[in-house]
């Protein structure tokens, strides 16, 4: 899964920029500022990352079902986890 980190602890501000983040393309490790909030492409996380984070009491897990996106909030950061297509190795 691809991870995009959004550096804010303000859920309202995060919600205001979420749609714009979802339509913005990021290069690997690229950082941008959207409406005063720092957003960065944070690479890929392993499939078990969500399960590990769910076990932590300080992590809030949200699911955006119609887009198949998982959002984690912890501390001053939201992490948007986007599914990536599996590559098949023969």
N, C-alpha and C positions, 0 to 999 in steps of 0.2 A: 504494500500500500504506500502511496505517496503521501507525504506529510507536509502541510503548510502550517507554519506557526504564526499566530497573531498575538502580538505583545500588548495586551490590555487586560485588566481585571474587571473592566466595566462591561457587563453583559449587554446593556443597551447600545453602547458604542460598537461592540462586536456585531450585534444584530444589524445595525445600520449599514455596516460595510460588507456583510457576508455575501450578498448577491454580487457586489462588485468584485470581491475576491474570487468568487467562483467563475467569473467571466474573464479574469485577468490571466494571461499566460506568464509563467515564470520559467526562467532558465535555471539550471542546476545551481543551488546555493545562492540564488539571487535574492536580494532584499529590496523591498519597495516601501514607500510610505503612501498609505491611502487614508485620506481625511485625518491626517495627523497620527495615524496608528502604524507602527512598524509591522510589516508582514514579510515573512521569508519562506522560501522553498527550502525545506529541511531534509530533503532526500527521501529515502524509503525506510519503512519500519517493517520488522518481521510480522507475520500473521498472528503470532501469539502476543504481540504488544498490547492489544486491546484487553485481552484477558488478564495480563499482568497488571495493567493500570486499573482495571475494574476492582481488583483486590485491595487497592489502596483507599482508605477512608477519605482522604482529602481530594479525591478525583471525582468530578462529575462527568458522567457519560451521557451524551445525547445522540439520538439517531435521527437523521433526516432521511426517512424511508423512501420517499419518492425519488430521491437522488442517489440512494445507496451510499450515503456519506455518514461517517461517525465523527462526532466532535467531542473532544475531551477538554475539560477545563481543570486546571490545577495551578495554584499560585496566581501569578500575573500573566498567564499564557493560555490561549485556546489553541488546540491542535486539531486541524481539519484533516481527517484521514480519508483519502480518496482511493477507491479500488483501482488496481491496475490490471491490465490484461496479462494473463499467464503466458509465458513464452515456453514453447515446447522444445526440448532438446532431444534429438534423435541419437 
